[in-house]
Amino acid sequence: MKIAMVTEYYWPFDLGGSEWSTYYLAKGLIDAGHQVLVLTPNYGSNQSEVKDKINISRFPFPKKIKNNRPLSPFWHTNILWILLTTYYLIKICKKEKVDVVHLQGKYYSPAGFFIKKFLGIPAILTARDYQLICNYGFCIWQKSKSCNLKSYFTDDFAKYYQTYVRNKNTVTLLINLIFALRARVIRNIYKYFAMRLDKVICISNAQAEIYRSNDFKKVDVIYNSSEFRIGRSQPQNKIVYAGRLTPGKGVDLLLKAVPSVFKKFPKLKLMIFGEGFLRRNLEKTLNVDLKGRILFKGQVSHTALLGEYAGSLAVVMPSIWPEPFGRVALESISQGTPVVATKSGGLPEIVENGRTGILCEPSASELSKSIIKIVENNSSFRLEIRKKLPLLRNKFQDNTIKQYLKVYKSFL
């Protein structure tokens, strides 16, 4: 079988978990005896090449990436993008005689629909976020159903404007209202095409419940995959947070939790990896005692991040929004390191409470207690992860490949 995996970013522009999920899935499919062709825009690299046995084909794109920073969403949400991706994907898939098109990002939904319509090739989408439900998404923090147009502006937009916009005045309000209206129209367009694909794959049962509650019918659940490489290195006296520095990720909640943890463990440090608009404010609010113990390390490579997970006592995911999956948690466990995570979204489907980590309510006091327990019983948690290694590999590696192959074959 020949599978075309279509992704917005890919090596050497591997900017996040989506690209690494695509990579691990492609490797697993190739190991299972199938052909994989990764299709992605050319942001400034070779038109085609092979890496780790994966064939990569990059189609022409007018915008180039500098300093490995992601583009503005505008570049993936306009008529030029829809026309370019539809034209080149149809052209490449026809030439390569592809059996299945697997879209790894929502912005390919129109192209996938037209590939299905004009070439008769099955088109499957893996949804990795909630942008097809609501572009702000505050409405689904507490419930499954997305906001209507009225509450979109009175609730979601109002919260966004209050939280994310620094300079509040009439001009910024009008500009952001225009952006909000455009985003709602874009959401409707991409949702229309996504609902007409052969299948939408969600990456957790929690995410699937939200999609089904918002009129998506052809939904399956398949977890992201990872490789489990647990070494025997001694962890250092540190805990790690990795992710965007935004309110939904709960990093501000974590900073409220760690002082009591530091009192218990005077040499412990917190390493924060990632960027986001909260970084400046978070750094400013740190008191003198904490500045040497809470270190903002910015963006690092995926390989370096895996090393940080492996060398820490715990990785903390203090999310307060419904995480679609929680790749950081999975990759931490894949390196043998236990996780402290909130009971948000798909995280309880990754972390086994009391064994591979601790699940807690999203509060500073609960996070503190959970981190302390993990640090005090670190060897026991690490041993438990090793014991569960065969089950973990089956759940998040072997089974993922088998499930995707079953979906692909059902349309052939």
N, C-alpha and C positions, 0 to 999 in steps of 0.2 A: 504494500500500500504506500502511496506517496501523499504525504500530508504537507500542505502549505501552512506554516504558522506565521500569522501577520501581526506585527507588533509595532507600536509607535516609536519605541526606542529599543536598541539592541547594541551589543558590543560593537565598537568601543565606547558607545554611549549608553552604558549600563547604569542607569540612574536610580534604580529602585528595585523593590521586591518583584514587581511584575516581570521585569526582564530576566531576573534569576529564576523565577518560577517557569518561564518559557524555556530557559536554558536547560534546567533539570528535566523537564518533560521531554524536550527534544532528545536529550541524551538517552533517556530511558526508552523512548520509542525506537531509536536507532539500535540500541542494544537488543531490543526485541525483534530486530530484523526488518524494520521498516525504513523508508526514506523520508527525510525531513528537509524541507526548504524553508528557511526563515526569510520572510519578505519585510522590508523596513525602508523608511525614507533614507535617502543619502544626505546626511547632514555634514558631509565633508570627509569621506573615506573612500575606499575602493568600491567600484561598482559591484564586484562579486569576489568572494573568497570562501575558503573552507577553514573553520576553526573547530577543533575537537570533533571532527568528522561531520560537523553540521554545515551544510551549504547555506551561505548567506547571499541574498540578492538584494541590492539597494536600488530603488527606483529614483529618478531625478526629483529633486525638491529644491525650491528656490531659497529657503532659509538654512543657514549653516549654524552649527553649534560651536560656541567658544567657551573655553574653560569648563567643559563638561557640565554646563548648566542647562536645565530643561527650558524649552521654549515657553513663551506665553501660550495659554490655552487657545488664544485667538487663531494660531496657526493650524489647529486641528478642528476648528469649529466654523469654517467658512465655506463658501461655495467652491472656491478654488481647490481646497482640500478634498472635497467630495468628488469633484471632477477628476482631479489628478489620481486619487487612489482608485477610483472606479476604472479609469482608463488603463492604468498600469497593471492593476491586479488582474483584470480580465485578460490583458495581453500576455502577462507572464504565466498565469494559470493555464491558459489555452496552449501556449507554447510548451510548457513543462508537463502537460497532460496530468495535472493534479487530480487526485481522487477525492480529497476532502480539503476544505478551507477552514482552518481553525483561527478565528479572530481572537487575539489576545487583548484587545482594547475596544471600548465602546465606540470610538470615533471611526471605526471601520464598518459600522453597521450598514450604512447605505451601500458601500462597495460590496459587502457580503451579500446583501439582498439582490443586487444586480448581477453578481456572479451566479447566484442560484437561479435567477430568472433567465439569463441569456445563455449560460453554459450548462445549466443543469447539474452543477457541482454542489453537493451539500455544504451548507455554511453554518458553522457553530460558533457561538460567542461565549467566552469566559468573562463574566462580569466580575471585576475586582474591586468595585466601589459602589456607591449609591447615586452616581451622577444621573443615571437613567430614571431614577425615582424623583430626586430633587437636587438641584445644583448646590443649594446651601445645606440641606439635610438636617437642620436643627429639629425639624418636625418629627423625624424618626428616632430621635434620641430617647423618647419616652413611649412611643407607640409605633405600630407597623405602617399605618396608612399615612401617605404623604399629604401635605397641605393643599388646600384648594387655592385658587388665584387670590382670593381676598386675604387669607391668612398668610399666604406667601409673602405679601407685602407688609401686612400689619405685624406679623410675628417674625418670620424667618429673616426677611430683609432688615427689619428693625434691629434684630439681634446682631446680624452681621455688621450693620453700619455702626452700631454702638460699640462692638467688640474690636473690629478689625480696622476701621477708618480712624486715623489719628487726627487729621485736620478737619474738623467738622464745621462746615459752613454751607451756605446756600449752593455754592458752585459744586462742592464735592457731593452734596446730597443729590443734586440733579444728575450729575455724571453717573453716580452709582445707581440711581433709579433707571437710567437708560441701560446701563450694563445689566441690571437685574432683569429688565424686560427682555433684552436680547438673550440672556441666558435661559430664560423660561421658554422662549421660542425654540432655541437650540435644543433644549431638553426634549421638547415635544417632537421635534424632527427625528432625533436619534432614537428616541423611544419607539416611534412609529416603525422605523426600519428594524430595530432590534426584535420587536415582538413578532416580526414576520420572517425571522430566520428559522432554521430547522430546529435549533435547540439553544437555550441559554443555560450555561453552567454556572452555578453559584459555588463559592469556595467554602461555605459553611452552611449548616442547617439554619443558623440564626439569620444569615443573609438571605437565604432562600425564602424564609417565612415573610420577610419584608417584600421581596419581589413578587411572591404569590399574592400578597395582600394588595398589590398595586397592579393587578390585572395581567401579570405575566403567567401564561399557562404552561408552556413547554419548558419547564425548569427541572434540572437535575442538580445534585450536589456531588462534587468531586473535590477533595482537598488538594491544596497545593502540595508539591513534592519538595524534598530536600535530600541531600546526601548526609549520612551519619558517619562522622569521622571523630570518634572520641579518643583523645590522647590520654596520656597519664601525667601531664604536667601539673605541678602544684599551683593552685589558684593564688593570685596576689590578694592583698588586703584592700579590695575595691569591689564596688557594685557598679553596674552599667545601665544607663538609659540610652536607647537609640531610637530616633524617630523625629518627626517634624516637631518643632517647638511652637505648637498651636494649642488653643484651649481644649479641644476635643481629646488630645493625647494625654492630658492630665499632668504634664510636667510641672506645672505650678503647684499641683497637689503634692507631688513627690517632694518638692523643695520644702513644703510645710511638714512633711513626715520625717525627713532625715535628721533634724537636730536631735530628737530623742534617740535615734539610732546611733548617732555619733557619741552621745553621752555614754551609751553602753559599750561602744567599741571606739576608743579614742584614736586609733590609728587608721580607721576605715575611711576610704574616700569614695566619692561619687563621680563617675566619668559620664559626661553628657555628650553624645554624638548626634549631630544633626543641626539643621538650620531652621529658622522660622521667625516670624515677626515678633514673637515674644522674647527672643534672646536678649535684646538690649535691655528691656525692662527687668528681666530676671536677673541679669548680671548686676544691674544697678541696685536692686533690692537686697542683695546679699550683704550681710553684715561682715565685719572684718574677720571674725572668728571662722566664718564659713568659706571665705574666698580661697583659702589654701586647701580646702577639702572638697569643694565642689568645682570641678574643672570642666569648662566648656571647650570641647575639642573640635567642634565644627564637623564638616563632611569628610569622611574617609572612604577608602575603597572597600569593596565588599570583602575582599580577602583579609584586609586589616581588621575589619569589623568582626569577622569570624574568630580571629585571633584574640580580640578583646573579650568576646563572649567566653571563649575557652579559658582565658586567664583571670576571670572574675569569680567572685563567690556567688553572685546572683545577677540576673538581668531582671529589670523591673519594667512592667508595662502597666502604668497607672491610668489607662484609658477610661474616659467617662462617656465616650460616644460608642455606638455599637460596632465594634471592629468587625469588618467583613470576614477577616481570618485572624491575622496576627502572626505574620511571617517572622518577626523578631523573636517571638516566643518559641516557634518551631526551630529556628536556627540556633537559638541558645541551647535548647535541649539536644539538638543534633551534635553539639560540641561537648555534651556531658554536663552542662551547667543548669542548675535549677532556676525556675522562674517564679517571680512574684507578679501576679496579674490580677486585675479586677474582673469581676463576673460580668464582662461587657461583650456583647456580640458573640463572635465565634471563639473567643479565648477559652471558655470552659471545654470546648471540643478539642483543644490542643493540650492544655495543662491538666494533668490528673492530680487533683487536690490531695496533698499529703504524700505524694509519691514523686512526680516529676517537678513539683513546685507547690505553691500555695495560691489558692483563689480567695479573694477577699472583696468586701464592699469598697466602692470608690470613696474612701475617706482617709484623711491623714493619719488618724489613730489606728485604723485597721491596716494600712500600709506599713506603718512603723512596727506593729506587732508581728506582721508577716515577715518583714525583712529580718528582724531580730531572730525569729525562729529559724529562718533559712540559714543565717550565718552561724547560729549556735549548733545546728544539726547538719552542717554542710556535707560532711562525709557520708552520712546516711542517705541524704537525697541523691548524691552522686552515685552511690552504690545502687540505689533503686533504679536510676536511669539506665545504668549498665545492665541490670537484670532485665529491664524491659526493652532492651535494644532490638531483639527479633520482632517483637510486636510493633514497635515504633516504625521499624523499616517496612513492615508489611502495610501498616496503616497509611504512612506518608510517603511511600516510595513505590513498592511493588503494586499495591492496590490501586494507586492513582493511575498507573500505566494501564492496568487491566481494564479499569472503568472507562478510560478515554477510548481505548480500542473497541470496547463493546459499543460505545456511542457511535464511533465512526462507522463500524461495520453495519450498524442497524439502518444506515441510510444508503448502503451500497447494494 
